[in-house]
Amino acid sequence: MNPLTALLALAAAAVASATTYCGDSTLTLTPYNPGTKGIFPVSSVLVSGAKEAILINAQFGKSQAQDVVNLVRASGKTLTTIYVSHGDPDYYFGLDTIHAAFPDASILATAPVIAHIKETVATKLTTWNPILGADAPNATIMPTLLTDKELKLEGHSLEIRGPADRSFVWIPDVKAVVDGVLMVNNIHAFMADAQTPESRVEWLRALEEIQALKPTTIVPGHALPGAVADIDAPAFTAKYIRDFEAETPKAVNSTALIAAMKRLYPDAGSETSLDIGAKVAKGEMKW
């Protein structure tokens, strides 16, 4: 089996919706998403050049991170960099496993992401370790500071755009957006991270920025297979934010808000995100 065939076979085994996107002949995007195998269907993306590769986001559970390790190994590329785009644990808990496999790869994040991880990691470990069980990280790997607004891969620019704590990666040579936490697709958005009107306005502006780039490929940060095309993820997410804002003041409690959002999005996955977001929005939970 040649390396490309092996890579595609492994990606398909990891998640049914995995797709390899090729822009020019020297740059390839291979996403991994655990789908329903994971607590959160979070996307990691391997961006590969001729000989080297960059990984965007590191997964949540240890077993999903190991799938990513296998994906990188099957690619035959040298992993130079791991970029962590957001400070929630489904973006960095898997660093422990991936760093053990590729100790020479730089692990980078923006200053706000590093600060968020440092401020919240103890609480996140207390919350999630009992739930993850054997999938919990053995250690927490802290990213180092990204001092530029781009990553370089064999002459290609991977631009870091959007809010510094919720960035996305724009790859102009292939007109691709690799999302962090800004976009969802056919799942409930995690509204607990946007508790103020100002944060939601910033979120909507970032989605507008993505749409203005006119990408031909989008890998949403969280998604399940099916429903709408990934290219529609910015519009789907923007509508969800506005619907959540409209329904929150109408609902007497989180139960009513959850019911309202399920009526609007009956096929959306990740009900955990909706449950937490609704409780936070109605003042029943701190986040």
Secondary structure as UniProt FT lines:
FT   HELIX           3..14
FT   TURN            16..17
FT   STRAND          21..22
FT   TURN            25..26
FT   STRAND          28..32
FT   HELIX           35..37
FT   STRAND          44..48
FT   STRAND          52..56
FT   HELIX           62..75
FT   STRAND          78..83
FT   HELIX           89..91
FT   TURN            92..94
FT   HELIX           95..101
FT   TURN            103..104
FT   STRAND          106..109
FT   HELIX           111..132
FT   HELIX           133..135
FT   STRAND          144..145
FT   STRAND          150..153
FT   TURN            154..155
FT   STRAND          156..161
FT   TURN            164..165
FT   STRAND          168..171
FT   HELIX           172..174
FT   STRAND          176..178
FT   STRAND          184..185
FT   HELIX           191..193
FT   HELIX           197..212
FT   STRAND          217..219
FT   STRAND          222..223
FT   HELIX           230..232
FT   HELIX           233..247
FT   TURN            248..250
FT   HELIX           254..264
FT   TURN            266..267
FT   HELIX           271..281
FT   TURN            282..283
//
